[in-house]
Amino acid sequence: MKQIDRIAKREETDRAAYEILDKEASAREQKTDRLRKLRMSRETEKRHKIDSDKTS
């Protein structure tokens, strides 16, 4: 295999690997955001329940 072919193959592999890593990072960030919003929502509901219990 010629060196130019090896370089092209390596570049193609690198591009594919970085694409996979970018997709995984994006999915991880979306999941983190979704879980953060859920946690904040639950904390808000809990505060409202505590506040309503205090006034009752």
C-alpha positions in Angstrom: 0.0 0.0 0.0 1.4 3.4 -0.9 2.0 6.0 1.7 -0.6 8.3 0.2 -3.2 5.5 0.5 -2.3 4.9 4.1 -2.6 8.6 4.9 -6.0 8.8 3.2 -7.2 5.7 5.1 -5.9 7.1 8.4 -7.7 10.4 7.7 -10.9 8.6 6.8 -10.7 6.6 10.0 -10.0 9.7 12.1 -13.0 11.5 10.5 -15.3 8.5 11.3 -14.0 8.3 14.9 -14.4 12.0 15.5 -17.9 11.9 14.1 -18.8 9.1 16.5 -17.3 10.9 19.4 -19.1 14.1 18.5 -22.4 12.3 18.3 -21.8 10.6 21.7 -20.9 13.9 23.3 -24.0 15.6 21.9 -26.2 12.8 23.1 -24.6 12.9 26.6 -25.1 16.7 26.8 -28.8 16.3 25.8 -29.3 13.6 28.4 -27.6 15.7 31.1 -29.8 18.7 30.1 -33.0 16.5 30.2 -32.1 15.1 33.6 -31.2 18.5 35.0 -34.6 19.9 33.9 -36.4 16.9 35.4 -34.5 17.4 38.7 -35.3 21.1 38.8 -38.9 20.4 38.1 -39.1 17.8 40.9 -37.4 20.2 43.3 -39.9 23.0 42.4 -42.8 20.6 42.9 -41.3 19.6 46.3 -40.9 23.3 47.4 -44.5 24.1 46.3 -45.7 21.1 48.4 -43.8 22.2 51.4 -45.0 25.7 51.0 -48.6 24.6 50.7 -48.2 22.3 53.7 -47.0 25.3 55.8 -50.0 27.4 54.9 -52.5 24.6 55.6 
